[in-house]
């Protein structure tokens, strides 16, 4: 996936499956959807859709959460 895809071009068949597998592997190893979108030259929504189509369980958004503080010992 070294080369970026032409923006707006359709990705079908074996190329789509290969791209989905590459995105899944990189996402599972810690890359963000935004980083993958920039790397491939595609939109956030495209990468998000490819990941969900390939069965990836998406990570939460992270950051500060509200709620009860954990008890410190």
PLY file of the C-alpha trace (Angstrom):
ply
format ascii 1.0
element vertex 73
property float x
property float y
property float z
element edge 72
property int vertex1
property int vertex2
end_header
0.00 0.00 0.00
3.00 2.24 -0.55
1.36 4.12 -3.39
-1.64 6.29 -2.61
-4.86 5.55 -4.40
-6.29 8.03 -6.86
-8.87 10.03 -4.93
-12.38 9.02 -5.86
-11.34 5.93 -7.82
-13.34 2.79 -7.18
-11.59 -0.02 -5.38
-13.15 -3.38 -6.24
-12.43 -7.07 -6.30
-9.04 -8.37 -5.22
-7.61 -4.86 -4.84
-10.37 -4.01 -2.34
-9.76 -7.20 -0.37
-6.01 -6.54 -0.26
-6.55 -2.93 0.82
-9.00 -4.03 3.53
-6.51 -6.60 4.82
-3.69 -4.02 4.87
-5.84 -1.44 6.66
-7.01 -4.04 9.19
-3.45 -5.13 9.96
-2.24 -1.55 10.43
-5.28 -0.56 12.50
-4.88 -3.61 14.74
-1.24 -2.68 15.28
-2.25 0.76 16.55
-2.59 3.13 13.58
-5.50 5.57 13.75
-8.20 5.82 11.11
-7.09 9.38 10.35
-3.48 8.28 9.87
-4.59 5.48 7.55
-6.78 7.88 5.58
-3.88 10.28 5.10
-1.52 7.45 4.14
-3.87 6.05 1.49
-5.13 9.40 0.23
-8.72 8.40 0.98
-11.33 9.92 3.28
-11.87 9.05 6.93
-15.29 7.64 6.00
-13.84 5.37 3.32
-11.26 3.91 5.71
-13.87 3.55 8.47
-16.18 1.69 6.06
-13.38 -0.60 4.86
-12.48 -1.49 8.44
-16.07 -2.24 9.45
-16.58 -4.32 6.28
-13.54 -6.40 7.20
-14.93 -7.09 10.67
-12.62 -4.92 12.76
-13.81 -3.98 16.24
-13.16 -0.25 16.31
-11.44 1.30 19.29
-13.10 3.92 21.46
-12.31 7.56 20.97
-10.17 7.76 24.09
-9.47 10.93 25.98
-10.80 11.94 29.37
-13.89 10.13 30.58
-16.36 11.34 33.09
-17.51 9.30 36.00
-16.41 8.13 39.40
-12.75 8.43 40.16
-10.89 5.22 40.80
-10.02 4.71 44.45
-6.35 5.29 45.12
-4.60 3.10 47.65
0 1
1 2
2 3
3 4
4 5
5 6
6 7
7 8
8 9
9 10
10 11
11 12
12 13
13 14
14 15
15 16
16 17
17 18
18 19
19 20
20 21
21 22
22 23
23 24
24 25
25 26
26 27
27 28
28 29
29 30
30 31
31 32
32 33
33 34
34 35
35 36
36 37
37 38
38 39
39 40
40 41
41 42
42 43
43 44
44 45
45 46
46 47
47 48
48 49
49 50
50 51
51 52
52 53
53 54
54 55
55 56
56 57
57 58
58 59
59 60
60 61
61 62
62 63
63 64
64 65
65 66
66 67
67 68
68 69
69 70
70 71
71 72
